[in-house]
Structures are given as structure tokens and as C-alpha cells.
Amino acid sequence: MADTEPQVWIPSRVWFEFLWRRLSTLVKMQKALYEREPAPENYGVVSGLIAYLMQSVIFTPLIIRSYVRESLALLRFKSNMDRHGMFFLHELDVKQDPCLPEILPMDDVEVCRILGTKLRKRRNRPFTREDEDDEIQFPIGRTPTWKEVKHTLKEQPWVLLERYQMPAELEGYDLAPQGSPEHDAMRLFKLFTSHIWVTLNGTRQAEDVLLTPQSLRESLECWSLEFGWARLENCRVIPCNAGLKGAIPGKRDLAFTDRRAVYFPDQDVELRDTWALLAEEPGYIWQYREMVQERDSEEDVESLQDCLGIILSYCQCLPNSYRTPNGSGKPWKEAGEEVEMVSNPRYYKLEAIGNVSNPKAKARRGPLHRGKHETRSKLLEMEGYAAPEVERARKLQTRLRRMIEKRRSGQAKNKRVPPRRKMKQAEEDNEEENENLDSNNGDQDSELEEEEEEEEEEEDKSEEDELDQSDED
């Protein structure tokens, strides 16, 4: 059997789809690194590794940069390929810093030269801080402004939102007996998750694969920030002010619990557009209304609706769905080319919304140079003097200066020397004034001369007229 060299034949559609999935995943990973703020300190090293893996999908790269070769060695690339024939980056997380712990933690001079960038210096940070726990629990402060909350959710939502975990309050829903409100609510929510994601165009998703969650845990994970950020090609997380304390601008948003009426409308509510399709068989709204009609009492209906509201209240994100009074609307909404996801304030890392921005963000830096006393003390310490001796010398010098100042007479202290006027400037000012006077006088003289000439011409003309009149007589 070993000498026959068996071959496995697979359809070209399967093979090229496999190659496309590898390439699209690597492209999305590189895009996430490019859009991250701040950029990782080993951005060039990770980008070189991703570029090598993208080339390896089609062919074996012949030219490998030194830092890429070093990264492959640290990741034991060759030994994994020789043994398993595959290679995975299990510890890669573009949201963490470093995003891949096993490789070089920072771009060196060679990497920066190849990329055409400057070497970034690592900023010094203290090892211990008094407010270290607060910064972990409240990354943007206990009471950030609403503007800061919106900006953080738009740029780095994972900073403000907690990592999603299955709430303990919903653990018993999967074990609820069949026919109970909890069991029916769980079944409806699984259908809701699958059908809402189906309505989104496949071009807006990284993978156009039908979602079929098998449990309530899997359904809730489909509405987590991590899943939505990876599933959507362009995702924009927007805030929700429902239930928050503090200075909330504008009107209150609809709470996640109250969104049950949007996603699970009653029988008498008219629906249009995409909502009408979901209200037809086998849509989840149609199945919800069938369950409501099968209920024996209003109490059973309210119990089912309460269970659905509780499940929705623990979703970390939901589409920015809307429905007008006449029943039209869409389950998904976009801003530009970004699909909007509303975040649940239950998972915000804050206590309340404040009016004042985080003071740490606007803290004034200290002066560039040390003070005179501190500089003088440091210079003496560098000469070998101990700190107590330096302090005594500084105090003695201050005492002597005060004694000298005290011995001066009151007249000497209060004597004021008037400021000296600059001679050159004074001479220039005098010359300018004289020129102005001369010009004014010259103008006045010329005007007088013109007036005299005009008077003489008028007198000569009058005399000529008199002579002509006498000749005629």
C-alpha cells in the first residue's frame, strides 16, 4: 500500500473555496490590525508574518525577510508542518497587546527601514499605580461624558464593554420542561437569532453561512460583541442610554427588555417589508403568534413575553432595528457602509454619565526643566554630596541671601531708576516730527502762493475790461 502512492481527488469547488476562506480570513485579520488604535508595537512583524501566510496559500515563498524567518522559527513553523501538515496561530488576538506573544514584541530598526517608517520609542509607564484597579474596572473613568462613551464604542468598543459570559440567571432555560414558558422562549429565541441573521445580505458578512444555534448559550453568543465584530465586514457599535444614571443628553432609548415588542409583535400589529416576511410561515414571528394562540390564558402569554424580555435583556448587542407605526421598517440599519449594532448598557464599564471629561485625559504635564533649587541640589548630589548635606547647604544659602537683603536700607530697597530712553529711537522720532512739520509748512506756503496768483489774474482781467469799455465810449 505504501508503494502505490495513493492520491485523493476532491472537487475543484471545494478546493478553491478552502483557499478563498484562508485568504479572506488573513485579509480580515490584517484589516483589523490596520484599523486598530493604537497600533501594536510589533505591527510590522505581524504584518510580515500574515503576508507570508497569504503567499503560502498559493505557493511557497522563495524570498523571506529575516524578521519573518525569525518569527517562523519562534512559532516552530517547520516542525509543525513536518509533523501535522498544518499550522495555526492559536494565541493570536488582535485586540491584545502583544497580539501574538511568541514573536518579537516590537519592530526593530530593520523592520522600520523596510516599511519606510520611523522607530517608535516605548513610552515609560510606572510599574504600580494607586488607581490601577480603577483603570481595569473603569477604563475611561467612573463617570465619563456621553461624548467619550460614543467615541469609545465607535473606535474601540471592547474597551468599554465587558467580555461576554453566559449569565447564571439563564442557565436553567435549557433544562426547562417542554411546554413551559422558559422552554418555548428559548426555542423562539433560537429561531429569532437564525432568521434575523438570514435577513442580512451575505455581502455584508465575512462568512455567508447559515446560523443554527443548538442551545440558548450559542444563541446569546451570536449577539456578543466578539461574534458581531468578526461576522460583519464593517461594524459600528452605537450606545444605548436606557437605565444609565447621570447627565444623559436627549431622550431615553428603548431598553433591551422593552425591545421584545419590536422583535415579537402581537397578533393585531400590522407588519410590512421584511417584518411581514418573518410573520409568514415558517418565520419566527409566525411561530411566536402560533404559540400565543395556543396559550390557555393571558397569564401564560405574559409569562412567555416576560421570558423573552429577560433573554433579550442579557444580549450584549442587537441590531439597530426599527419599525414605524404603519408596520414598515427593517431589522438592520446602516450608517454609510457600516452596519449598526446597539450595545447593551448592562455591560458598560462605568458607574454613571458625567458632565466633566476624564481629568487624566487632560492632565497638564509638568514643566520641561527642573526648578532652580532642585537643579542645584541634583548638581551637588552628582559631585558626591549626600542628600542631607545638600539640603543644609541650600537652607544656609537661603538664610544668607535673606540676611543680605535685610541689611539693605529702606532707601536702597525703594530706590527706583527710571528707564532710559533709547537715544537712537528718540533721534529718529525727532527727525520724523521735523519732516512732518516741514512738509506741512511747505503745503501751506504753496496754497498761499496759488491763492495770490489767482487774485492777481482776476485784478488784471478786471482792469482790461475797464479799458475796453472806455475805448468804446
Secondary structure as GFF3:
##gff-version 3
##sequence-region A 1 473
A	DSSP	three_ten_helix	2	4	.	.	.	ID=ss1
A	DSSP	alpha_helix	12	35	.	.	.	ID=ss2
A	DSSP	alpha_helix	43	58	.	.	.	ID=ss3
A	DSSP	alpha_helix	66	74	.	.	.	ID=ss4
A	DSSP	alpha_helix	77	84	.	.	.	ID=ss5
A	DSSP	alpha_helix	109	115	.	.	.	ID=ss6
A	DSSP	alpha_helix	132	137	.	.	.	ID=ss7
A	DSSP	alpha_helix	146	155	.	.	.	ID=ss8
A	DSSP	alpha_helix	157	160	.	.	.	ID=ss9
A	DSSP	three_ten_helix	168	173	.	.	.	ID=ss10
A	DSSP	alpha_helix	181	199	.	.	.	ID=ss11
A	DSSP	three_ten_helix	202	204	.	.	.	ID=ss12
A	DSSP	alpha_helix	216	221	.	.	.	ID=ss13
A	DSSP	alpha_helix	225	231	.	.	.	ID=ss14
A	DSSP	beta_strand	235	238	.	.	.	ID=ss15
A	DSSP	three_ten_helix	257	259	.	.	.	ID=ss16
A	DSSP	alpha_helix	260	263	.	.	.	ID=ss17
A	DSSP	alpha_helix	273	278	.	.	.	ID=ss18
A	DSSP	alpha_helix	284	294	.	.	.	ID=ss19
A	DSSP	alpha_helix	298	313	.	.	.	ID=ss20
A	DSSP	beta_strand	317	319	.	.	.	ID=ss21
A	DSSP	beta_strand	322	323	.	.	.	ID=ss22
A	DSSP	beta_strand	329	330	.	.	.	ID=ss23
A	DSSP	beta_strand	334	335	.	.	.	ID=ss24
A	DSSP	beta_strand	338	343	.	.	.	ID=ss25
A	DSSP	three_ten_helix	345	347	.	.	.	ID=ss26
A	DSSP	alpha_helix	372	382	.	.	.	ID=ss27
A	DSSP	alpha_helix	387	407	.	.	.	ID=ss28
A	DSSP	alpha_helix	410	414	.	.	.	ID=ss29
A	DSSP	alpha_helix	423	472	.	.	.	ID=ss30
###
